[in-house]
């Protein structure tokens, strides 16, 4: 790349505007609040008793059962109870997976966003910090359920953690695609010399 083209690329970079509260701080606060809300929702659902939690998900389970088994109403009672119980378990596990998937996604986004602007930590820690955070929260969530008379389950910790890792990997994949597209755009811009 020639010196002339390098100068053109540098001149086209926009200068940051001074504001009362920067866009960086605003976005970081929004992401932090989103992580906190997600954690609060997980805590709220775990604080429910087994009966209350089951009642809340029964309506959703019934719709799914009728969708998967159109002949459900014509089946005998024991078969219907078996289908309902297995579908109920599946829906609850998927709900755990999804809520921790969102937590992993949001916490990884917050750490990556802050670090890309401030460079406080090494790049590999952007993976490790949200991963450890979500694992610890998954463990604490199961401990919390003991006090809701629902009991703790190592299997649920694994499901929660798997959801969180999936969310983190999804975020990393999206960031990778966005950064690659940005680099391609910048290379194309820098290869085109300015016309006088």
N, C-alpha and C positions, 0 to 999 in steps of 0.2 A: 504494500500500500504506500503510495507517495505521500510526501509531507503535506502537499496541498489538500489531498483528500482527507488526511487525518485532521487537519484544521477545520475542514468543512463539517466533519462529524462532531467535533467538539463544540463548534458554534451552534449547531442545531439542538443541542441538549438544553431543555428548558431550565431556567433558574427557579429554585424553590421560592415560593411566596411566603412572606412572614404573616402569620395570622395569630389571633389571640389564643386559639387552641389548634394545634396542628392536626392535619388529617391523620397522621400516624397515630397520635394519642387517641383520637376519636375512634378509629378502627380497632385499636388494641383494647380499648374499654368495651366496645361492643362485643368483641370476641370473648373477653373475660366474663362479661355478664351472661353471654350465651352459655359458656361452660358452667357457670354457677347455676343458672336456671335448669340446665340438664341434670346437674348433680342433685338439685333440690327435688326435681321430679322423681328421680330414681329413689331418693330418700323417702319421699311421700308414698310412693307405691310399696316400698318395702315396709313402711310403718303400718300398712293396712293388715288387718287380720286375714287369715287364710280364707274365711267365709266371705268377707267383704271383697277381697281380691277376686275370688271365684265368681261372685255375683256380678261384678263389673264386667268380667270377660265372657260371661255366659251368652249374652246376646250376640256377640261377634262370633263365638264358636258355633252357635246354632245356624247362623247364616252360612258359615264355611261348610258345615256338615251337609246342609241341604244342597249346597253348590257342588260338592264333591260326590254326594250320594243322593241323586234325584229320587231314588226309591226308598229313602230313609224311613218315611212314615209307614211303609208297608212291611218293614222288617219286624222280627219278633223283638220283645222287650230286652232280652239279654244282649242281642247283637247291637241294638241301638245304644245301650249303655256302654258297651265296649267301644263302639265307634266314637261316642261322645267323649269318653274318658281319654282315649288316645289323641283325639283332635285337640282337646283342652290342654293336654300336656304339651303338644307340639306348638300351639299358639302361644302359650306362656314362655316356652323356651325361645321362640322366635322374637317375642317381645323383649326378653332379656338381651338377646343378641343385638337387636336393633337399637335399643336405648344406649347400650355401651358402644355400639358402632358409631353412633352420633357423638358420644362423649370422646371417643378416640379421635374422630375427625376434627371436632372443634378444638380440642386441647392441642393436637398436633399443628393445626392451623395457627393457633395463638402463638405457640413457641416458635414456629418457623417464621411467622410474620415479624415478631419482635426481633428475632435474631438476625434476619436478613437486613434489617434497618440499623441495628446497633452493634452487631457482631460481638455479642457478649460470650458466646460459647462456640465450641467447634461444631462443624456441620453434623457429625455423627451423633452428637448429643441431642440434636433436634428429633432424632428417632427415639433415643433412649428415654428422655425425660417424660414424654407423654405415655410411653409404653409402661414404665414403672409406675407412674401416677395412676393409670387406669387399672393396673394389676392390684395396687394397694386399695383402690376404691372398690374394686370387685370383691376383695377379701372383706373389707369393712362392711360392705353391703350385706354379705352373707352373715356376718357376726350380728349386724343390726337386726336381721330377720329372726334371730333367736329370741329377741325381746318382743317380737310381734307374734310369738307362738307359732311360727312357720317353720323353724328349724333351719340350720345351715347345711349347705350341700357343696362338696368339693366339685361335683359335676357342674353345678351352676357357676362356680368361679371360672371353670374352664370355658364354659359357654360365653360368659360375660367377657372374659379376656380375649377369646377368639373374635367376638364382635368388635372389641376395641382395636385389636390388631388389624382387622379388616378395614375399619374406618381410617386408621393411620395410613395403611398402604394405599387406600383410595385417594387420600389427600396428597400423599407423596407422588402418586401417578399423575394427578391433575396438575400439581406444581411443576413436575418434570415436563409435561406437555406444554404448559404455558411458557416456561422458561425457554424451551427449545424453539417455540414459535417466535418469541421475542428476540432471541439471538439471530434467527434467520432474517427477521425483519430489519434488525440493525445492520446485519451484513449487507443486505440489499441496499439499504439507505447509504451506507458508507462506500459502496462500490460505485454509486452513481455520483460523479463529480458535479459540483454546483455550477449552474450556468450564469455567466455574468451578463 
